[in-house]
Amino acid sequence: MSRRIPDETVQDVLNRVDIVDVIGDYVTLTQRGANAKGLCPFHQEKTPSFTVSPAKGIFYCFGCQASGDAVRFLILSENITFPEAVRMLADRYGIHIPEGRDSKQDSELQQLYRLHQAAVAFFVQRLAQDPGAQAVREYCRTRQLSREVVERFALGYAPHTWEMLGREMQRQGYSQDVLVRSGLVATRDHRPGVYDRFRHRLMFPIYDRQGRPIAFGGRLLEGGSDSHQAPKYLNSPETPIFQKNRTLYGFHLAKQAVRQHGQMIIVEGYTDVIACHRQGVTHVVGTLGTALTETHASMLKGLTRDVVLVFDGDTAGGKAAERGIGLFLDAGVRVQVVTLPEGEDPDSFLRQHSGAAFLQRVAEAQSFLEFVLARMGRFSDLRTPTGRADCVARVVPMLKKIESEVERWGYMIQLAEHLGMPPEVLEREMNPGSTKRSQPTSKSSSFNRFSDHSSSGQRSFGRRPQPPVGVQPPQRS
């Protein structure tokens, strides 16, 4: 496969690409003299050791020793082959790649990329021309989606038929085997042939970070013959070019805005992302109907260190947000949470309020600790010893993930104040066995000291400070 691209062509690509521009899609880089620096995307680190030299066209990490040129960076970041990385760069910069003698048939990945681009064009055309798409056009009007927004996201319509897409793609030269591998069609169970996976649905193309369509999500419309059995939302299955744990909806459109704001907003679905764009909020991405993963957190870590989760204001949304908190703390990313009113999601909120009102909610986002404590307060009585113990058991593992000792201590003090307990009790929970447990001089003094905190729920100021845990006060002579 590598013989398809002549060496002189590879060198021409490397000479013409801007390595800072390429790596900047994955890592937030800061100029340091002639070079740029950032946090390495290939290992966990607290201080930047990843350096990019635009003059030499190379990168190097002093922490893990990863190094190479722009092609090598894409190979490591995207888990792709050398020819695929070269073609990705060539497509980005409009460089023509001459085909070799042995390349009469494209590689599987290139066929899949082109097939998805052809399918986007097919669905867009059906939305404009198909009489059955009237329900989609009406849905777009009720959702206040302008023509410009529909075109920006290349929304389309999957016809209410079983074979129209498959037949059209085969007419354009794509084999049935490639169509099946793409997930756009599926094989029949009891007879030969294939059928279209998406039928009578509003279609949302899903793009990779380079802006290439790699999959689809489809929203089922009312009136379909199988509307009672089929799921409301249906995604493409995973394929060689589409893995859910490496993909976020709208990421290719959000990259530049995220750099400008220094922050990324994460919502739960396609319509939430589109609603944000409709109101001018563009530093936003959406999950694909699945939970956030470690890979998602690692993807975003290089681009921003501040994430705001805006999930639905219901129990499921709260659980999803809490799962995401742990992942981002593990990746060294600060995370806050916006809690919308019960029954609201970003889409419904933005149809009633402005983008400025939404951003105000984001500016007033809760810290992850405030969010978790508020959730626990709904289901547990934090005034009881059992409730406090459950809360500490749930929160302390999160606090341990925080890299900054100053931040971690600050959150620990907040937690102690909220629960009305001495900070040293939490310190022992944070670091079991690191200090000797101090024994109270009497049961009554221990009880009074704890009740001083718990009665008000606040730290008591103006009292004689207690000695550090395990240290005896000096004896009066």
KAUR-V998449 format. One record per pair of residues at least 4 apart in sequence whose C-alpha atoms are under 6 Angstrom apart, sorted by the first residue. I is the first residue (numbers start at 1). J is the second residue. D is the distance in Angstrom with one decimal. If there is no record, write none. Layout:
# KAUR-V998449
I/J/D ; I/J/D
This chain:
# KAUR-V998449
2/83/5.6 ; 4/100/4.8 ; 19/57/5.9 ; 19/70/5.6 ; 20/24/5.7 ; 23/27/6.0 ; 24/28/5.9 ; 26/302/5.6 ; 26/303/5.9 ; 27/302/4.0 ; 27/303/5.0 ; 28/38/5.9 ; 28/302/5.7 ; 28/303/4.9 ; 29/36/5.7 ; 29/37/5.2 ; 29/38/4.8 ; 30/36/5.3 ; 30/37/5.3 ; 31/36/4.3 ; 32/36/5.3 ; 35/52/5.7 ; 35/53/4.9 ; 36/51/5.7 ; 36/52/5.1 ; 37/50/5.5 ; 37/51/4.6 ; 38/48/4.9 ; 38/50/5.3 ; 39/48/4.4 ; 39/50/5.7 ; 40/50/4.9 ; 41/302/6.0 ; 49/61/5.6 ; 49/62/5.3 ; 49/63/6.0 ; 50/60/5.9 ; 50/61/4.2 ; 51/59/5.6 ; 51/60/5.3 ; 52/59/4.3 ; 53/57/5.7 ; 53/58/5.5 ; 57/69/5.9 ; 58/68/5.4 ; 58/69/4.4 ; 59/67/5.3 ; 59/68/5.7 ; 60/66/5.8 ; 60/67/4.3 ; 61/65/4.9 ; 61/66/5.3 ; 68/72/5.4 ; 71/85/5.5 ; 74/78/5.6 ; 74/85/5.8 ; 75/79/5.2 ; 75/80/5.0 ; 87/91/6.0 ; 90/94/5.8 ; 90/95/4.6 ; 111/115/5.9 ; 116/213/5.8 ; 123/156/4.4 ; 123/157/4.9 ; 123/158/5.8 ; 124/156/4.2 ; 126/130/4.9 ; 126/157/5.6 ; 127/133/5.5 ; 127/156/5.1 ; 127/157/4.7 ; 140/145/5.1 ; 141/145/5.9 ; 150/154/5.8 ; 150/155/5.4 ; 155/203/5.6 ; 155/204/5.3 ; 156/202/6.0 ; 156/203/4.8 ; 157/201/5.9 ; 157/202/4.9 ; 157/203/5.4 ; 158/198/6.0 ; 158/199/5.1 ; 158/200/5.2 ; 158/201/5.2 ; 159/199/5.5 ; 159/200/5.0 ; 160/199/5.0 ; 160/200/4.3 ; 162/195/5.3 ; 162/196/5.3 ; 163/195/5.2 ; 163/196/5.4 ; 169/174/5.7 ; 170/174/4.7 ; 170/175/5.8 ; 179/185/5.9 ; 180/185/5.3 ; 180/186/5.7 ; 183/236/5.8 ; 183/237/5.8 ; 184/197/5.6 ; 185/195/5.4 ; 185/196/4.4 ; 185/197/4.9 ; 186/194/5.3 ; 186/195/5.6 ; 187/194/4.3 ; 188/194/5.5 ; 201/218/5.3 ; 201/219/5.1 ; 201/220/4.6 ; 201/221/5.6 ; 202/218/5.4 ; 202/219/5.1 ; 203/217/5.9 ; 203/218/4.6 ; 204/216/5.6 ; 204/217/5.0 ; 205/216/4.5 ; 206/213/5.6 ; 206/214/6.0 ; 206/215/5.0 ; 206/216/5.2 ; 207/211/5.3 ; 207/212/5.1 ; 207/213/4.2 ; 207/214/5.5 ; 208/212/5.5 ; 209/252/4.6 ; 211/252/5.4 ; 214/242/5.8 ; 215/236/5.6 ; 216/235/5.8 ; 216/236/5.5 ; 217/234/5.6 ; 217/235/4.3 ; 218/233/5.6 ; 218/234/5.2 ; 219/232/5.7 ; 219/233/4.7 ; 220/232/5.0 ; 226/230/6.0 ; 238/242/5.3 ; 238/243/5.3 ; 246/296/6.0 ; 248/286/5.6 ; 248/287/5.4 ; 249/285/5.5 ; 249/286/4.8 ; 250/285/5.1 ; 251/285/5.6 ; 254/258/6.0 ; 254/282/5.8 ; 254/283/4.8 ; 254/284/5.9 ; 257/283/4.9 ; 258/262/5.6 ; 258/263/5.5 ; 258/264/5.6 ; 258/283/4.9 ; 262/304/6.0 ; 263/304/5.9 ; 263/306/5.0 ; 263/307/5.8 ; 264/283/5.6 ; 264/284/5.8 ; 264/307/4.9 ; 265/284/4.5 ; 265/307/5.9 ; 265/308/4.8 ; 265/309/6.0 ; 266/284/5.7 ; 266/285/5.1 ; 266/286/5.6 ; 266/309/5.0 ; 267/286/4.7 ; 267/310/5.1 ; 267/311/5.5 ; 268/286/5.1 ; 268/287/5.0 ; 268/311/5.9 ; 269/286/5.1 ; 269/287/5.7 ; 271/275/5.9 ; 272/346/5.3 ; 272/347/4.7 ; 275/347/5.3 ; 276/281/4.9 ; 277/281/5.1 ; 277/282/5.2 ; 279/355/4.8 ; 292/324/5.9 ; 294/327/5.9 ; 297/328/5.6 ; 301/305/5.8 ; 305/333/4.7 ; 305/334/5.9 ; 306/333/5.9 ; 306/334/4.9 ; 306/335/6.0 ; 307/335/4.9 ; 308/335/5.7 ; 308/336/4.8 ; 308/337/5.5 ; 309/337/4.8 ; 310/338/5.0 ; 311/317/5.2 ; 312/317/4.7 ; 312/345/4.6 ; 313/340/4.9 ; 313/341/5.5 ; 313/342/4.6 ; 313/343/5.7 ; 313/344/5.6 ; 314/342/5.7 ; 328/333/5.1 ; 329/333/5.5 ; 329/401/5.7 ; 330/401/5.6 ; 336/365/5.9 ; 336/366/5.6 ; 336/367/4.7 ; 336/368/5.2 ; 337/365/5.4 ; 337/366/5.3 ; 338/365/4.8 ; 344/348/6.0 ; 346/350/5.9 ; 366/370/5.7 ; 366/371/5.9 ; 376/380/5.7 ; 380/387/5.7 ; 381/387/5.3 ; 382/387/4.5 ; 382/388/5.1 ; 392/396/5.6 ; 399/408/6.0 ; 402/408/5.8 ; 416/420/5.7 ; 416/421/5.2 ; 416/423/5.4 ; 417/457/5.8 ; 417/458/4.8 ; 417/459/5.6 ; 418/457/5.7 ; 420/453/4.6 ; 420/454/4.1 ; 420/457/4.1 ; 420/458/5.7 ; 421/453/5.4 ; 428/432/5.2 ; 436/470/5.2 ; 438/469/5.8 ; 438/470/5.0 ; 440/446/5.6 ; 451/455/5.6 ; 453/457/5.9 ; 453/459/5.9
